[in-house]
Amino acid sequence: MTVCRACGQGPPLNGAPFESFQNHARIYLALTAIQLHDHEDPDRLELCSDCVDKLSEFDRFRHVCLRVHYGLQVKTEPEHDLLKDEYQGKEQASSSDDEVAGGEEPLELEDDELGFEEVNIDEEWAELKHDPHVTGNASWQNPSVILTIEPNVPDEAEYVTGDIGPRYFSADMLVELLQSSSAGRHIMESSSLGPLSKDSRNDLVGIIIDRHYEMRLPTIEEVLKQYAEAITALFPYEIQDMYFIARGGCRRNHSGKLYNRIANNRKKRATYLQFIETISGNPQQVVEPPPKPSSKSYFLSARVLESLLKTTIVGRKLLENASLGPLSKDSQNELVTIIANRHLELKFPTKKDVLKQYAEAVTDLFKHETKETYFIARNGTRRNHGGKLYNRISNMRQKAYKRELYEERHLATVSQRTSNPAKKIAVEKPAYDWEMAWLKLNSAPWDTALELWTRTFSRRKDELTNAEKTPELLKKYEYLYRSELGYQLIEIDFKQLAVGDHEGLRKWSSILPSLVAHLSRSYQDDHSKAIAEHLSSNELDQDSMICGVLMLLNHELLPTKVRKNFKPSVLTAQQDVILIAETDDQVKAKLAEYETMYASYELPIVPKLVFRGKNIRELTGPYEVHYKGVVYRLDSASRAVDVLVKFSTVFGLEYSRICRLIWIFICSFIYDLPTAEHYESINKLKRLLEPSLPVC
């Protein structure tokens, strides 16, 4: 025996204890380097007995395999004779297969990374993995020299005149990289409008880091600096320090979005590999090929899933560990995310048959997984499907919609800030604006008020659709808004704002028959039963129909949680959507009760519908809209709903959170107003009623 490859049979290697991460990494490289350099002296592969004892089971198995491969004597413990025989059998079988194929191929050993504790975050994991592009340096010839490894430079690396090292990355490479994905193209489209949003920056960093791992580049200052320079060259509004800051002074590590993403990925990767080693004990098992897909597997089969996973780094790692045992929670989430991305990209329907095929494909490919983890069909009281697949698809779809809204708002803000609009020509204002002054002090004659209100819209527009300015407006034009015809002013402003269909009122007569037929079914509570029976009667006016429909819609569009400790019942929502009272005293009492309840849950006061009558069967009118002392009395229920929607839109007020899904449906379907929230129950009701709408 010459010199131990790990400790040198003399002074400790680099003065560090054997248990350190660096020394174990050097042993690992020493054991794998013989595969890459056939000219190495085989005797130098030997280790002293102390180092062999301290190696993990995985390293000792590799030591046996390498010595058998090169025909050397195995000097290890007796229990590893079985491993030696097993490896010799595999090698003979492999060589016989190669001879049948007509050629002899070199043996390739699987090189898994070991999840040891990181003592220095700058140690690159890719440097510990077998790579055909890695070349040894002069230190291989001298065992006293610390083992090093050359970085893996991509084929397209450019050597620029005057540069010390290669060009790992450039703006042109970044352009090609971004154009290869839909997310990258979206980032490039929005780059000219100003600084990128937070989500766009994270997507950009993720794309670059994926390439970093694919090319297996070292995480060194030159590489990260070139990444940051390429970003700032392509996106002039971005700042280089946001993406990379080199270590210096008391800073031990680099910083910035690029380095932080690599560090986080490395930490997750180490935890994942440690978990795999724990549950598997590092056995060398043969992965059985997945079964052939059924002819009915249209949306996804095991073979298609396997091909899909092979296209990503995470997917390939999942396939490598498919036979080692059940997937961890993080691995299951990664698998589901890959499938959900394909589902949304191909725009497949989220139906039972599709999700069932997904779950079957997963269990066919991953034998230790259970179907119920990924898909549970709706049944009984379950309104929606369950399982990781359905939940992830629904969440990603909702996040995509919210992200789109956020991006639109961000781009609108940036465009206003970065654009250079033409200078506005100063318009001389009269010393005294008698029209505005007249509106503040008068309410008659009413025809004059309507005419001046229409003419002054451009001067009042900036104060509209802002809930914070509503009290000021109601006080400024108190005489007009509190007039019995004040709702006509609201209708004028709503029409000139042009934010929706100002004639949405006409749709009620078309959709009411379909709504009544759909909602006239059996209910468990007595209150809803009485309303349904009333809607089934032959002699029924439109006011009673609208009142009954608004109340029963709470069964179709269920109330959602308002506060952490308050989720209203259907009955509470029915009593909230319309207040029915016969006398003025009853109206005051119910409004006071409603305001007290809202104050207890810290909810904002909103406009309220008040229908006069004893109950839903005996409505006498008028049909009123109340908001902080402003009262409008209308001659029909549909006009009252119409005024409430327009009043809330003009002043930018919220709708009741207790029955907010009903108001979202009315605003989006009847008045074509944009809404920030979308619910499947509302979309389902819209699809039911769309055939009833009048043809324009």
Secondary structure, 3 states (H helix, E strand, C coil): CCCCCCCCCCCCHHHCCCCCHHHHHHHHHHHHHCCCCCCCCHHHHCCCHHHHHHCCHHHHHHHHHHHHHCCCCCCCCHHHHHHHHHHHHHHHHHHHHHHHHCCCCCCCCCCCCCCCCCCCCCCCHHHHCCCCCCCCCHHHHCCCCCCCCCCCCCCCCECCCCCCCCECCCHHHHHHHHHCCHHHHHHHHCHHHCCCCHHHHHHHHHHHHHHHHHHCCCCCHHHHHHHHHHHHHHCCCCCHHHHCECCCCCCCCCECHHHHHHHHHHHHHHHHHHHHHHHHCCCCCCCCCCCCCCCCCCCCCHHHHHHHHCCCHHHHHHHHCCCCCCCCHHHHHHHHHHHHHHHHHHCCCCCHHHHHHHHHHHHHHCCCCCHHHHCECCCCCCCCCECHHHHHHHHHHHHHHHHHHHHHHHHHHHHHHHCCCCCCCCCCCCCCCHHHHHHHHCCCCHHHHHHHHHHCHHHHHHHCCCHHHHHHHHHHCHHHHCCCCCHHHHHHHHHHHCCCCCCHHHHHHHHHHHHHHHHCCCCCCHHHHHHHHHHCCCCCCHHHHHHHHHHHHHHHCCCCCCECCECCCHHHHHHHHCEEECCHHHHHHHHHHHHHHHHHCCCCCCCEEEEEECCCCCEEEEEEEEECCEEEEECCHHHHHHHHHHHHHHHCCCCCCCCHHHHHHHHHHHCCCCCCCCCHHHHHHHHHHHHHCCCC
